Amino acid sequence: MAQQEWLEKDYYKVLGVPDKATEAEIRRAYRKLAKANHPDHNPGNEERFKEISAAHDVLADPAKRKEYDEIRRLGPMGGMFGGRGPGGARGPGAGGPGGAFTFTAEDLGDMLGGLFGRMRGGNGPGPSDAGTRTTTVGPQRGTDLESELHLSFVEAVNGVTTTVNVTSEAACEACRGTGAAPGTTPTTCPDCSGRGVIDENQGLFSFSRACPRCAGRGAVVETPCPNCKGRGVEVRPRQVKVKVPAGVEDGQRIRRKGGGGAGRNGGPAGDLFVKVQVAPHPLFGRKGRDLTISVPVTFAEAALGAEITLPTLDDPVTLKIPSGTRSGRTFRVRGRGVDTGKAVGDLLATVEVAVPKKLSPAEREAIEALAAASQESPRAHLGV
């Protein structure tokens, strides 16, 4: 049962966080460990990876974490009846002479609160908790996974449907997730009649707990699948189809619902979060929906004005440069940026005056004539 595993496993130690860790600290620790121990990078680490995933599945869920902490605090049965001595200590010798247990009203409140909390799925006692309640035992959601996807600049702008390789728990291919050997099927548990829980009468109250025979599944596997040993899931590499929307940016995360780890007991799969890495383009840059480009022009074109041709991700366009254009001026070409489906960006063309490294005799003569004819200094405003 999950409760027995929780008693034996210190999930805080597995993730390397204190028991008072915040959700953000737990999430960061999980991502770091999952990446370091992922079977794709470290073959043979499947068991460690599964242990890390199981710890995150419990501690990342507030309701599960509360129930886990309560079970760990109370311990196996004796923990809920053991006395509390001076300073809050429990166990033999804590309550008085001769090691007698001291049972206080506080212990009774803790015990009933823990029991009701587990019956209600960790929500705590309510005004009508007396009577019969049923423990929430059944489908469990799979673990969320993370992966990276490398795209070209054009793929990111236009959008693409591709696949991502992941290694994780998935429904067993041999038994299709039933846990039963091929050719057989699970049967209804005779102890709980398929409910997954059994009732225990405690005088005034009637409590429910997970059925020990079927571990809360409601079904019994008589002949376990040899491939997954009856678990219904296996760790294996698989490909997940991912649709990347047009205009995705470098570093953006895409959620693929249901692409994560397999669920348990018929529960839904977790999600896959894909971080996109976009390669640079030799000509274009990006500012949100706008594309940017640096355009070299000659001194004559900048001084006299000209019409030049610009490349785009589609067809070329013509840009008119007015006379007297200074180097570094940016022109906006409407509608030639990134089309996200909701809006279209522009192309931002920045003019840079190109200075030739070598001059022909005719060029040198022409420039010297221009210098001689120039009457105003561009540095006159400096006063020197």
N, C-alpha and C positions, 0 to 999 in steps of 0.2 A: 504494500500500500504506500501511497505518497507520504502519509504521516510517519511511517517507519523510516522511510528514506530521509525525511526531513530531520528526524532525531539523530540519524547517523552522519548526515552531511552538514558541515558548516559552510554554507554558501557564501557568507561574508569572507571567509578565509580563502575560498576558491577564487573569488574575484579580487582579493587583496584589498578590501575596503573595511572601514570600521562599521560596527552595527548601527551607528547613527548617521551613516552616509546618506547624502541627499540623492534624489533621483538622477540629477545631472552627474554626480560623482560615480554612481553605479553605471550609468550609460557610457561614460568615458572609459571606465575600467574595462567594461565588457568589449567595447570596440577595439581597444588596444590589445587585449588578450586574444580575442577572436581573430584578429588580423595576424598576430604572431603565431597562433597555433592552428591556422586554417590548413586543412589537409592539402589544399592546392599548393601551398608553399612548404609545408612540412609533412610529407607523407608518413603515415604511421601514427599521427597525432589524433586519430579519430576519437578515441575514448576521452582524451583531454578536452577536445573541442566539444564533445557532447556534454561533458561535465560543466564546462563554462556556459554553454547554451542553457542547460537546465537551471543553473544558478541565476542567470539573467531572467529566465522565464518566470521565476518565483519572485525575485527581489524587485523586478521592474513593474510588477503588478501590485498596486497598493493593497488590494484585498488579500491576495495570496501572501504578501509579505507580512501583513498583520497576523494572519493565521499561522504562518511559519514561526514568527517570533513568539506567539503565544504557546504553541506546541513545544518549542525549544525551552521556554521558560518553565512550563509545568512539568516537562519530562514524562516518561512513560508511567502513567497512572499515579505512582507515588508522589509525583511532583505536585498534583492537585490537592493532596491530602496532607502533605508534609507540613509541619508547623513552622512558624516563623519566630525566631528568637530575637534576642536583643540585636539591634542593628539590621534587622531584616533577614538574618541568616535562616536557612531551612535545613532540616535533617536532624538526625539523632544528636542529642546533646544541646540542641539549640533552644529548647523550650524550658528546661528546668532541671531539677536534680535527677540524677540517674539517667539522663539522656531522654526524658519523656518528651513527646510531641505536644506542642501547644497549638490547638486549633481555635482560631479567632474568627470573629465576624468578617474581618477583612479577607481572610482566606476563603470563607464561604462566598463572599462577593466575587473574588477573583475566579473561583472555580465555576460558579454559575455563569459569570460573564464570559469566560473562555468557552464553556460548553455552548451557550447560546450564540456566541460569535461564530463558532464553527458550523452550527446548524444553519445560521443565516448567511453563510458564505463570508464571514468576517465583518459584518455590519454592526455587531453589538446588539445588546438587548433592546427590546421595544416594549410598549405597554401591554402587549398581548402575547408575551412569550410563553406563558404557562400552557401546558398541553402538549400535543404531538406536533413535531416539526420534522422536516426531511432535509438531510444534508444535500447540498448541491453537488452532486457527483455526476460527471458525464463528459461531454465533449470538451477538449482543451485545445485552445488556439496554438498554432505552431509558432516557432521563433522567427522574429524578423531578421533578415540578412542584409549585408551590404556588399557591393561590388563596384568595380570601376569599368567605364566604357570609354575607349579612345576613338575620337571621331576626327575626320578632316574638317577644315574650315567650311568647305562647301556643304558637307553633310550636316553640319550643325545649323547652317543657315536655312537649308531646304527641308530639314527633317528627314528621318530615315526609320525604317523598321528593321531591326536586326536581332541577334541573339546574344545572350550573356552566359558565359560558362560559370557555374557555381558548383561547389561540392557541399552537400548538406544532407540532413535527414529528409528522405522522401518516401512516399508510399512504396512498400516492398513490391517489386515487379513480379515476384513469384506468386505471392498470395493476394496481390492487389489491395494490400493494406488490411486484410482481415485477420492476419496472424495465424490462420489455419493452413495446414498443408494443402497443396493443390489437390483438388478432387474432394476436399472436405469443407465443411462450413462450421462456424461457431454455433453452439447450442445455448438455449436459454438457461441461465444459471438456476439450478433447482433450489438453492438456499434463499435467494431473494426474489425468485420468480421474474427475473429480468429488470427489477427496479434499480439494482446497483447499490441499495442500502438495506440494512436490517434494523429493526426496532428493538430497543432495550427498555424495559419498564423499570423505573427507579422510584417506585412509590407514587408520589403525586405527579411526577413527570414521566413522559415517555420520550426517550432520546433516540436518534437515528445515527448510525455510523456506516462507513463504507463497508460493503460486504467483503469479508476477508477471502472468500473463495474466488470471486471474480474480480477483486480489486476495484469494485465500483463500476465495472464495464456493463454489467447486466448479462453478459454472455461468457461462456466457458469454452476455451479451445482445448478439445480433447487430444488432438494431434497437431502440435505446433509446427509451423512452417520451418523447414530445416534451414532456409536461407536467412530469415530474420529472427529465428528462435522464438517465434510467437509474438514479437513486439509489434508487428505490422508495419514497421518502418526500417529503413536501412540507410546508411551513409553511402552515397554514391555521387559521381559527377553527373550533371545534367545541363541541358541548355534551356534557358528561359527566354521566350520571345519578349522583346521590349520595343515599344513604339516611342520614338524620340520626336517631340513636336518641333515644328519649324521655329528657328530663332533661339534654340537653347544656347545658353552661355557657358563659358568655361567655369567649372566648379559647381555648376547647378546639380541638384539631386532630383532624380525622377523616381517616383513611387510606382512600383509594379505590384498591384494588389494581388495577393494570392501566390506570389512568386517566391515566398520564403520557405521556411521549414514546414514539414508535414505536420498536420494536427494529430491529436491523439483521441481515441475513442470517438471517431467520427467528427471531430472538431475541424474548423476551417484552417487552412494553411496560413502562415504568417505572410508578411509583405517583404518584397525585395526593394531596397533603396539603392539606386544606381547613381554614382557620382560621375559626371561627364567631364572628360579631359579633351579639350579642343586644341588641335595643332594650329600653329600660326600660318597665315597666308603670305606668300612672297610679296604681294602688292598691297593688300587691304588690311586694315585694322578695324576694330569695332568699338563703338561707344553706345551700348544699349542696342537700339534698333538702327542706329546710323552706322554706315560704313565710312571709313576714312582712307584717304590716299594722298601721297605727296607727289606733286606734279612739277618736274623741272621745266623751266622756260628760259629762253635766251634773253639777254639784256634788251635786244631789239624788240622782241615780242612784248616784254613788260613795259618798255618805254613807249612804243608806238601803238600797242594794242594788237590783238590777233584772235583768230578763232582756232582752237586746238581740239583734238579728239581725245576723249577720255575712255579708258576701259571700264566696264562694270561687270557684275557677275552674269549679266545677260548680253544685250547688244551694246556696242559703243555709243557714246553720246558726244555732242559737240558743245563746247563751253566757250563763250565769248569773253575774252579778257579785255577790259578797257585800257586805254592808254594811261600811262603813269602808275601802273599797278606795282605796289611794293612787295618785296620778297616776304613771305610769311602770311600773306592775306589768304583767307579761306573763303571759298565759294560753295554755296549750297545748291545741289542738284536734286530737286524734289522727286520723291517716289522711286529713287534708285538705291534704297537701302535694304534692310531686312524686312521681309513680309512675314509677320508672326501669325497671320490669319485674323488678327484683331486690328492691327494697324501696320502701316508701311513706313519705314524710316527713310532717310535721305542719304545722299552721297556727299560727304564733306571733302572737297578738294582744296588742298593747301598748296599755293604756288611758291616755288623756291627758284630764285634766279640762279642759273648755272653759270659759273665763271670758268672759262676754258683754261686748262692747264698749259696748253701750248698754242701759240698764235702763228698763223701763216704771215708772210710779209705783207700781204694785202690787208689782213685783219689788223695787224699792228699799225699800219699806216692810217687805216680808217679810225681806229680808236685814238691815235695820237691827234688826228685832226679834230675829233670830237672833244678831246681834252682841251685843245687850244681854243676851240670855239666856246667852251663853257665859261660863263661869266659869273655864276653863282657857286659858292662852296656849300656842300651839304653839311659842313661843320660850322657854319657861321653862327649858329645859335649857341655854340659852346663858348664864344667870347674869347677864343684864343687863336 
